[in-house]
Amino acid sequence: MPSVFTGGPNAIGYTAPPRVPGTRTSTGEDSAVAWEEATAAERKTPVPGGQTRRRRWERRYRRKQGADFIWYLDRAPTELVELVESHGTPGSAALDLGCGPGVITAYLAGHFAHTVGLDIAHAACRQALQRARDEGVAPTFVVAEAPTLPFRSEAFSFIFDRGCLQAIPRAGWPTYFDEISRTLRPGGVLQLFVSKPMKRFPPIWTYRGARARARWMIGRRGAQFLSHDLLQRLAAPSLQVVSLEDSPYQPSAGPPRTMTRGLFSKP
Ligand SMILES: C[S@@+](CC[C@H](N)C(=O)[O-])C[C@H]1O[C@@H](n2cnc3c(N)ncnc32)[C@H](O)[C@@H]1O
């Protein structure tokens, strides 16, 4: 039976957040709420504004089901399937970072001995939990805000991220790669999907060009957002870049985007 994690010793070394007086830490939803409150009260996040980001994602998931999001995929991406099915995964553990509605978490749970889906939004984990139940697989879900990961070092042999890193403000990107490197086992792999607008910046001397660059500098999106060069610099020295590729990506609504697919390994 899949579950929303409530803490305690386990295969991937999840550490329950400290208790906040007045909150319940029973099971399921209650404890996820306790985790949320503990995060606000007692845990320092490296990037200010975590509660605002969390509330924003909670609101989105309360209004929409997975398939209503423009980035929704109804099955695991081909690159992931090829990677997982060409490598044996017995006894190993996988993390789906920013698991959202859990399509990919459910796929991973069918291939790894332990699978964890982590999302900032409790409402996302609830949708993902239902999906796992429907598919008869048993991953675990954790409500937490990346980049800080509440797992022991070297807990995972595989980490998958489609759309989470790009939702983390720039100030958190170095911590993100530190945490990935810390929680991956030697020989472990990160598969990363980052999407961004296709258009390049307008010329710098125009108002739109200057504004686009300013937005990029404060962490908003832009065509140069999370470039190959930056991803390489962020990943070094703890992770090796195996591949970085761009291809066009068409969400179910809106303009076409570029999808960067990266594969990183921990030596
Ligand atoms: C674009 S969606 C992708 C969902 C899923 N990976 C997929 O491909 O279907 C990004 C997800 O990341 C989650 N997210 C955003 N910021 C996060 C953070 N700092 N920590 C954990 N999850 C986060 C959101 O709640 C959302 O579910």
The ligand as a Tripos MOL2 file, in Angstrom:
@<TRIPOS>MOLECULE
LIG
   27    29     1     0     0
SMALL
NO_CHARGES

@<TRIPOS>ATOM
      1 C1          6.2010   21.0240  -14.0730 C.3       1 LIG1
      2 S1          5.6330   20.0600  -12.7180 S.3       1 LIG1
      3 C2          6.2170   18.4540  -13.2110 C.3       1 LIG1
      4 C3          5.5840   17.2950  -12.4810 C.3       1 LIG1
      5 C4          6.1380   15.9250  -12.8410 C.3       1 LIG1
      6 N1          7.5640   15.8560  -12.6160 N.3       1 LIG1
      7 C5          5.8310   15.5750  -14.2830 C.2       1 LIG1
      8 O1          6.7210   15.6540  -15.1330 O.co2     1 LIG1
      9 O2          4.6840   15.2180  -14.5590 O.co2     1 LIG1
     10 C6          6.7650   20.5480  -11.4370 C.3       1 LIG1
     11 C7          6.4570   19.9210  -10.0710 C.3       1 LIG1
     12 O3          7.4720   20.3200   -9.1550 O.3       1 LIG1
     13 C8          6.8630   20.6280   -7.9120 C.3       1 LIG1
     14 N2          7.7690   21.5750   -7.2500 N.ar      1 LIG1
     15 C9          7.9640   22.8690   -7.5520 C.ar      1 LIG1
     16 N3          8.9100   23.4010   -6.7580 N.ar      1 LIG1
     17 C10         9.3130   22.4040   -5.9270 C.ar      1 LIG1
     18 C11        10.2630   22.3190   -4.8790 C.ar      1 LIG1
     19 N4         11.0020   23.3730   -4.5270 N.pl3     1 LIG1
     20 N5         10.4180   21.1400   -4.2490 N.ar      1 LIG1
     21 C12         9.6790   20.0660   -4.5950 C.ar      1 LIG1
     22 N6          8.7540   20.0880   -5.5770 N.ar      1 LIG1
     23 C13         8.5800   21.2270   -6.2370 C.ar      1 LIG1
     24 C14         5.4990   21.1930   -8.2680 C.3       1 LIG1
     25 O4          4.5780   21.0850   -7.2140 O.3       1 LIG1
     26 C15         5.1400   20.3390   -9.4760 C.3       1 LIG1
     27 O5          4.4310   19.2030   -9.0790 O.3       1 LIG1
@<TRIPOS>BOND
     1     1     2 1
     2     2     3 1
     3     2    10 1
     4     3     4 1
     5     4     5 1
     6     5     6 1
     7     5     7 1
     8     7     8 2
     9     7     9 1
    10    10    11 1
    11    11    12 1
    12    11    26 1
    13    12    13 1
    14    13    14 1
    15    13    24 1
    16    14    15 ar
    17    14    23 ar
    18    15    16 ar
    19    16    17 ar
    20    17    18 ar
    21    17    23 ar
    22    18    19 1
    23    18    20 ar
    24    20    21 ar
    25    21    22 ar
    26    22    23 ar
    27    24    25 1
    28    24    26 1
    29    26    27 1
@<TRIPOS>SUBSTRUCTURE
     1 LIG1         1 GROUP 0 **** ****
